[in-house]
């Protein structure tokens, strides 16, 4: 398959390029990068020199993508809307890593992202691509919206308990920590080494834009979501809390429910230990566990993933595989990097 990437110089685009270089069915034909067009990819991102030695970053021009099988969009939120209408007529599949087409309701986007959606007529053409929750619309889909990294972590930790009807939909809490790469490659004061090193900060208090995605994925639950930025390059850990509806629900029950949901999933690994960001580094895997605290009665569900892997680029390639009828694991690493 002939592949194009728009936003190839950002962290998400860079991870797409790295993973696609090992995909047996993919050949990257165009890597576009707006402001960095004209630069040698291997010079701009030396880590990719071995796979893309002769690639020059192209301008963001939809005409350049005519006839490609797949175009990935790895752009900041809001930027895809101007390109998608043209791209849908030019390429076989459009796969958007941003939030632009994750919601059917334009009002939800406007409320949480602070701007009107410019292409509301296209919202229902996109399939929300989280295979572990719902694969039904993925095969043959030509417009795919990739979930956010935080919603992926929180959803995979809690969805089996929602689907099983074992937790209350009120007072669900998701506390999550992300590596600095989740904020993108563009420099900013809060990402400066002297600012971010030796510091952990909460942000987006009570109004983070991933909240409605979590609530929808969790069956309309009321979610209090607090994200945190940690001084690591990549990785995400979500610690989630909910109230079981049955006071006899135990840790053994919780782990059994996770095993039932995920033992056939190639990328989700249920552990009786404690998930960690290091264990999933560089992979498309998610590690999940759960406990029930007999003292307070709360369920604790924890997930760890690589925010650039299963949280972004890896998820996009998994969705592409599913939509094309390939094995979902094709070209994707299951094992993390250690040490």
C-alpha positions as CSV (number, residue, x, y, z in Angstrom):
1,X,0.0,0.0,0.0
2,X,1.2,3.5,-0.8
3,X,1.1,5.7,2.3
4,X,1.2,9.5,2.8
5,X,1.7,11.3,6.1
6,X,0.7,14.9,6.8
7,X,2.4,16.2,10.0
8,X,5.5,14.0,9.5
9,X,7.8,16.2,11.5
10,X,5.9,16.0,14.8
11,X,6.2,13.3,17.4
12,X,3.2,11.5,16.2
13,X,4.3,11.7,12.5
14,X,7.8,10.6,13.4
15,X,6.4,7.5,15.3
16,X,4.2,6.7,12.3
17,X,7.3,6.8,10.0
18,X,9.3,4.6,12.4
19,X,6.5,1.9,12.7
20,X,5.6,2.0,9.0
21,X,9.2,1.3,8.1
22,X,8.7,-2.2,9.5
23,X,5.2,-2.8,8.0
24,X,5.4,-5.4,5.3
25,X,2.4,-4.0,3.4
26,X,3.2,-0.3,3.7
27,X,5.4,2.0,1.6
28,X,5.6,5.7,2.6
29,X,5.6,7.8,-0.6
30,X,5.1,11.3,0.8
31,X,6.0,12.7,4.2
32,X,4.6,16.3,4.4
33,X,5.5,18.7,7.1
34,X,4.2,22.3,6.5
35,X,6.7,24.7,8.0
36,X,9.5,22.2,7.6
37,X,8.9,21.4,3.9
38,X,12.1,21.1,1.9
39,X,14.2,19.8,4.8
40,X,15.9,16.4,4.6
41,X,13.9,14.1,6.9
42,X,17.0,12.3,8.0
43,X,18.6,15.6,9.0
44,X,15.5,16.9,10.8
45,X,14.9,13.5,12.6
46,X,18.2,11.6,12.6
47,X,16.6,8.6,14.2
48,X,14.9,7.9,10.9
49,X,18.0,8.1,8.7
50,X,18.4,4.3,8.3
51,X,14.8,4.0,6.9
52,X,14.3,7.2,5.0
53,X,17.8,8.4,4.0
54,X,16.6,10.2,0.8
55,X,13.2,11.5,1.8
56,X,12.6,15.3,1.7
57,X,9.7,16.7,3.7
58,X,7.0,17.8,1.3
59,X,4.6,20.8,1.6
60,X,1.1,20.1,2.9
61,X,-0.7,20.0,-0.5
62,X,-3.5,17.5,-0.9
63,X,-2.8,17.3,-4.6
64,X,0.5,15.5,-3.9
65,X,-1.5,12.7,-2.3
66,X,-3.6,11.8,-5.3
67,X,-4.1,8.0,-5.7
68,X,-2.5,7.0,-2.4
69,X,-4.1,4.1,-0.5
70,X,-3.8,5.8,2.9
71,X,-3.2,9.2,4.2
72,X,-2.4,9.7,7.9
73,X,-3.0,13.1,9.5
74,X,-0.8,13.7,12.5
75,X,-1.7,17.4,13.1
76,X,-2.7,19.6,16.0
77,X,-6.4,19.6,16.8
78,X,-8.4,21.7,14.4
79,X,-6.0,21.5,11.5
80,X,-7.4,18.4,9.8
81,X,-10.7,20.0,9.0
82,X,-9.4,22.1,6.3
83,X,-7.7,19.2,4.5
84,X,-10.1,16.2,5.0
85,X,-12.8,17.2,2.4
86,X,-10.2,17.4,-0.4
87,X,-8.3,14.3,0.8
88,X,-11.4,12.1,0.9
89,X,-11.7,12.5,-2.9
90,X,-8.1,11.8,-3.5
91,X,-7.0,8.9,-1.3
92,X,-8.4,5.5,-0.4
93,X,-8.4,6.0,3.4
94,X,-8.0,9.0,5.7
95,X,-6.8,8.3,9.2
96,X,-6.9,11.3,11.6
97,X,-4.9,11.1,14.8
98,X,-6.4,14.4,16.1
99,X,-9.8,15.0,17.8
100,X,-11.4,16.7,14.7
101,X,-13.7,13.7,13.8
102,X,-14.0,11.8,17.0
103,X,-17.5,13.1,17.8
104,X,-20.8,12.7,15.8
105,X,-22.2,15.8,17.5
106,X,-20.6,19.1,16.4
107,X,-21.8,20.8,19.6
108,X,-19.6,18.5,21.7
109,X,-16.6,19.6,19.7
110,X,-17.5,23.2,19.9
111,X,-18.0,23.1,23.7
112,X,-14.8,21.3,24.6
113,X,-12.4,22.5,21.9
114,X,-13.6,26.1,22.0
115,X,-14.3,26.6,18.3
116,X,-17.0,25.7,15.8
117,X,-16.4,22.6,13.6
118,X,-15.9,23.7,10.0
119,X,-16.9,20.4,8.4
120,X,-19.9,19.1,10.5
121,X,-21.3,17.3,7.5
122,X,-18.4,14.9,7.5
123,X,-18.5,13.9,11.2
124,X,-20.7,10.8,10.7
125,X,-18.5,9.5,7.9
126,X,-15.7,8.8,10.4
127,X,-15.5,5.6,12.4
128,X,-14.1,5.9,15.9
129,X,-11.3,3.3,16.0
130,X,-10.8,1.6,19.3
131,X,-10.9,-2.1,18.2
132,X,-10.8,-3.5,21.7
133,X,-14.1,-1.9,22.4
134,X,-15.8,-2.0,19.0
135,X,-14.5,-3.5,15.8
136,X,-17.9,-3.6,14.1
137,X,-17.4,-0.6,11.8
138,X,-13.7,-0.9,11.0
139,X,-13.5,-3.4,8.2
140,X,-13.7,-1.5,4.9
141,X,-13.9,1.9,6.6
142,X,-12.3,4.7,4.6
143,X,-12.4,7.5,7.3
144,X,-11.0,6.6,10.7
145,X,-10.8,8.8,13.8
146,X,-8.1,7.6,16.3
147,X,-8.9,7.9,20.0
148,X,-7.0,10.3,22.2
149,X,-4.2,8.9,24.3
150,X,-5.8,9.6,27.7
151,X,-9.2,8.2,26.6
152,X,-7.5,5.1,25.3
153,X,-5.8,4.5,28.7
154,X,-8.9,5.3,30.8
155,X,-11.3,3.4,28.5
156,X,-9.3,0.2,28.4
157,X,-8.9,0.3,32.2
158,X,-12.6,0.7,32.9
159,X,-14.6,-0.5,29.9
160,X,-15.0,-4.1,31.0
161,X,-16.5,-3.0,34.3
162,X,-18.9,-0.6,32.5
163,X,-19.9,-3.3,29.9
164,X,-20.3,-5.8,32.7
165,X,-22.6,-3.4,34.7
166,X,-20.5,-3.9,37.8
167,X,-19.7,-0.3,38.6
168,X,-21.8,2.8,39.2
169,X,-21.7,5.4,36.4
170,X,-21.5,8.2,39.0
171,X,-18.3,9.4,40.5
172,X,-15.8,7.7,38.1
173,X,-12.4,9.2,38.6
174,X,-9.5,9.0,36.1
175,X,-6.1,10.3,37.2
176,X,-3.5,10.0,34.5
177,X,0.1,10.9,33.9
178,X,1.7,11.5,30.5
179,X,5.2,11.9,29.2
180,X,6.3,15.3,27.8
181,X,6.0,14.0,24.2
182,X,2.2,14.1,24.6
183,X,2.4,17.9,24.4
184,X,4.0,17.8,20.9
185,X,7.4,18.7,19.4
186,X,6.9,22.5,19.2
187,X,8.8,24.2,22.0
188,X,7.0,26.0,24.8
189,X,7.9,27.3,28.3
190,X,6.3,24.4,30.2
191,X,8.3,21.9,28.1
192,X,11.6,23.7,28.6
193,X,14.1,21.4,30.4
194,X,14.6,23.7,33.3
195,X,10.8,24.0,33.7
196,X,9.8,20.4,33.3
197,X,12.7,18.5,34.9
198,X,12.1,17.3,38.4
199,X,8.5,18.5,38.3
200,X,5.1,16.9,38.0
201,X,2.2,19.2,37.3
202,X,-1.6,18.7,36.9
203,X,-3.3,20.7,34.2
204,X,-6.7,21.0,32.5
205,X,-8.4,20.9,35.8
206,X,-12.1,20.0,35.5
207,X,-12.3,21.0,31.8
208,X,-9.7,18.9,29.9
209,X,-11.0,18.3,26.4
210,X,-10.6,14.5,26.6
211,X,-13.3,14.3,29.3
212,X,-16.3,14.0,26.9
213,X,-14.5,11.2,25.0
214,X,-14.0,9.3,28.2
215,X,-17.6,9.8,29.2
216,X,-18.9,8.6,25.9
217,X,-16.6,5.6,25.8
218,X,-17.7,4.6,29.3
219,X,-21.4,4.5,28.5
220,X,-22.2,8.1,29.6
221,X,-20.6,7.8,33.0
222,X,-19.8,11.0,34.9
223,X,-16.0,11.3,34.8
224,X,-13.8,13.5,36.9
225,X,-10.6,13.5,34.8
226,X,-7.3,15.0,35.9
227,X,-4.2,14.7,33.7
228,X,-0.6,15.3,34.8
229,X,2.6,16.0,33.0
230,X,5.7,14.0,34.2
231,X,9.3,14.5,33.3
232,X,9.6,11.4,31.1
233,X,9.9,11.4,27.3
234,X,7.0,9.0,26.6
235,X,4.6,6.8,28.5
236,X,1.2,7.1,30.1
237,X,-0.2,5.7,33.3
238,X,-3.9,6.0,34.2
239,X,-5.2,5.2,37.7
240,X,-9.0,5.0,37.7
241,X,-11.5,4.7,40.5
242,X,-15.1,3.6,40.5
243,X,-17.7,2.2,42.9
244,X,-18.9,-1.4,42.4
245,X,-22.6,-1.8,42.6
246,X,-22.3,-5.1,44.5
247,X,-20.4,-4.8,47.8
248,X,-19.3,-8.5,47.4
249,X,-17.3,-7.7,44.2
250,X,-13.7,-8.6,44.9
251,X,-10.2,-8.2,43.4
252,X,-10.5,-11.8,42.1
253,X,-13.8,-10.9,40.3
254,X,-12.2,-7.7,38.8
255,X,-9.2,-9.6,37.4
256,X,-11.4,-12.3,36.1
257,X,-13.5,-9.7,34.3
258,X,-10.4,-8.2,32.7
259,X,-9.1,-11.6,31.6
260,X,-12.5,-12.3,30.0
261,X,-12.4,-9.0,28.1
262,X,-8.8,-9.0,27.0
263,X,-7.2,-12.5,26.9
264,X,-7.9,-12.7,23.2
265,X,-6.7,-9.2,22.5
266,X,-3.1,-9.2,21.2
267,X,-2.2,-5.8,22.5
268,X,-3.9,-5.8,26.0
269,X,-2.1,-7.7,28.7
270,X,-3.8,-8.3,32.1
271,X,-1.4,-8.5,34.9
272,X,-1.7,-9.3,38.6
273,X,1.3,-7.0,39.1
274,X,1.5,-3.2,38.8
275,X,1.5,-1.8,35.2
276,X,4.4,0.7,34.4
277,X,5.2,3.0,31.6
278,X,8.6,1.4,31.1
279,X,7.0,-2.0,30.4
280,X,5.1,-0.6,27.4
281,X,7.8,1.7,26.0
282,X,8.1,1.6,22.3
283,X,5.3,-0.9,21.9
284,X,1.6,-0.9,20.9
285,X,0.7,-2.8,24.1
286,X,-1.4,-1.9,27.1
287,X,-0.9,-3.4,30.5
288,X,-4.0,-3.4,32.8
289,X,-4.8,-4.6,36.3
290,X,-7.4,-4.0,39.0
291,X,-7.9,-4.2,42.7
292,X,-11.0,-3.8,45.0
293,X,-10.2,-2.1,48.3
294,X,-12.2,-4.0,51.0
295,X,-11.8,-1.1,53.4
296,X,-13.2,1.7,51.2
297,X,-15.1,-0.4,48.7
298,X,-13.5,1.3,45.7
299,X,-12.4,-0.4,42.5
300,X,-9.0,0.7,41.3
301,X,-8.2,0.0,37.7
302,X,-4.8,0.8,36.2
303,X,-3.5,0.9,32.7
304,X,-0.1,1.8,31.2
305,X,0.7,2.4,27.5
306,X,3.1,4.4,25.3
307,X,1.3,7.6,24.5
308,X,3.0,7.7,21.0
309,X,2.4,4.0,20.4
310,X,-1.0,2.7,21.4
311,X,-1.9,6.3,22.3
312,X,-1.4,7.6,18.8
313,X,0.7,6.2,15.9
314,X,0.5,2.5,16.9
315,X,-3.3,2.8,17.3
316,X,-3.6,4.4,13.9
317,X,-1.7,1.6,12.2
318,X,-3.7,-1.0,14.1
319,X,-6.9,0.7,12.8
320,X,-5.5,0.8,9.3
321,X,-4.8,-3.0,9.6
322,X,-8.3,-3.7,10.8
323,X,-9.9,-1.6,8.1
324,X,-7.8,-3.3,5.4
325,X,-8.6,-6.8,6.7
326,X,-5.0,-7.4,7.8
327,X,-4.0,-9.0,11.0
328,X,-4.2,-6.1,13.5
329,X,-0.7,-6.9,14.8
330,X,1.0,-6.5,11.3
331,X,4.0,-4.2,11.6
332,X,3.4,-3.4,15.3
333,X,5.7,-4.3,18.2
334,X,4.0,-6.1,21.1
335,X,7.1,-6.2,23.4
336,X,8.3,-3.1,25.1
337,X,11.9,-1.8,25.3
338,X,13.8,-2.8,28.4
339,X,15.8,-1.4,30.0
